[in-house]
Amino acid sequence: MNTGVLTYESIKEWKEKTIFQFKDDIKGLNLFHDQVMRKVFQVAIIKLNKGVPPCNFSWFVTGSGGRLEQGFISDQDHGLVYEKDNKECTVYFKALGEELSDGLAFVGYPYCKGNIMSSNPLWCKSIEGWKIQLLNWMESESWEAIRYLQIFYDARVVEGKVNYIRQLKTVIYDYQRINPNLLKRFQANIMHIKNVIGPLGQIIVERFGKYQGSVDLKYSAFVPYVNAIRLLSIKEGIYETSTLMRMHRLIQKDEYIDVLCNCQSNFDHLLKYRLSLYTVNSYTDTHFLSLKRLGKKEKSEIKQILKTGIRLHDDVIELIQKGC
């Protein structure tokens, strides 16, 4: 990147020129996204004109960014944790969160429609404030609270203290060990998935509209794998965020060897298929794969990915229902 003055404009230009070098490299692409976000952070700190932050902090990403599973276009999912619970820090990090959200939007990461951003006070708190919020979410009966806990469990630090996020994930792990009903609430939240395999084993595609003849990779493929593996990771206290790394950790336990059979290779292939959509230019488009563009071998592979995801999802639901 140009070594001149760093601005949102220069970051955007560099990002647009560089990103498609990673069209065959999911790991490199996600490391590149991290680089872009760190540069946005550098500019945001400078634009606040307040010098060094008033206390230690963690800026984290979640969602596909937290799991190192972003495609070429990804919306924002991030939050802030800061050490000291006082007015000065609250005001500073609120302003920083707003600047980060605007800076990311400028360089090409759309605002999160669900408002999972550091600009939202719900996702920008002191570490003590976060502990209280996590406990409130775990004790709440609402669907939204469980959804927020799942989102938080995918948090990964981009800037700042790594140990704050680990401390907070431990709050969730310790709570569910004493209150196993929490796992069943997670399980109930992910119970329903999009049906994409017909009674004769055929792939069910979108029938109408812009994506006619395509399969929705996000809800029919990614969601079953990601949700099932996250649930097992919460149960086992696995703090890594990558779905593949979580699988690697889980498969070392005898009770999950059969459950995870063929899951790692299928999920790895799924990530590569998502990268094949790099020519599109909107966030929504990156989720739809047209079967017309696939050969017989690729269609068979996609079907196997979908069927394995459904089987994994159902097996994990059954495990949690049995209290295993």
Stockholm file with secondary structure:
# STOCKHOLM 1.0

chainA/1-324         MNTGVLTYESIKEWKEKTIFQFKDDIKGLNLFHDQVMRKVFQVAIIKLNKGVPPCNFSWFVTGSGGRLEQGFISDQDHGLVYEKDNKECTVYFKALGEELSDGLAFVGYPYCKGNIMSSNPLWCKSIEGWKIQLLNWMESESWEAIRYLQIFYDARVVEGKVNYIRQLKTVIYDYQRINPNLLKRFQANIMHIKNVIGPLGQIIVERFGKYQGSVDLKYSAFVPYVNAIRLLSIKEGIYETSTLMRMHRLIQKDEYIDVLCNCQSNFDHLLKYRLSLYTVNSYTDTHFLSLKRLGKKEKSEIKQILKTGIRLHDDVIELIQKGC
#=GR chainA/1-324 SS CCCSCCCHHHHHHHHHHHGGGGTTCHHHHHHHHHHHHHHHHHHHHHHTTCCSCSSCEEEEECHHHHTTCCCSSCCCCEEEEESCCSHHHHHHHHHHHHHHHHHHHHHTCCCCTTCCSTTSGGGEEEHHHHHHHHHHHHHCCCHHHHHHHHHHHTCEEEEECTHHHHHHHHHHHHHHHHCTHHHHHHHHHTCCCCCCBCTTSCBCCCCSSTTTTEEEHIIIIIHHHHHHHHHHHHHHTCCCCCHHHHHHHHTTSGGGTTTTTTHHHHHHHHHHHHHTTTTCCSTGGGGEEEGGGCCHHHHHHHHHHHHHHHHHHHHHHHHHHHTC
#=GC SS_cons         CCCSCCCHHHHHHHHHHHGGGGTTCHHHHHHHHHHHHHHHHHHHHHHTTCCSCSSCEEEEECHHHHTTCCCSSCCCCEEEEESCCSHHHHHHHHHHHHHHHHHHHHHTCCCCTTCCSTTSGGGEEEHHHHHHHHHHHHHCCCHHHHHHHHHHHTCEEEEECTHHHHHHHHHHHHHHHHCTHHHHHHHHHTCCCCCCBCTTSCBCCCCSSTTTTEEEHIIIIIHHHHHHHHHHHHHHTCCCCCHHHHHHHHTTSGGGTTTTTTHHHHHHHHHHHHHTTTTCCSTGGGGEEEGGGCCHHHHHHHHHHHHHHHHHHHHHHHHHHHTC
//
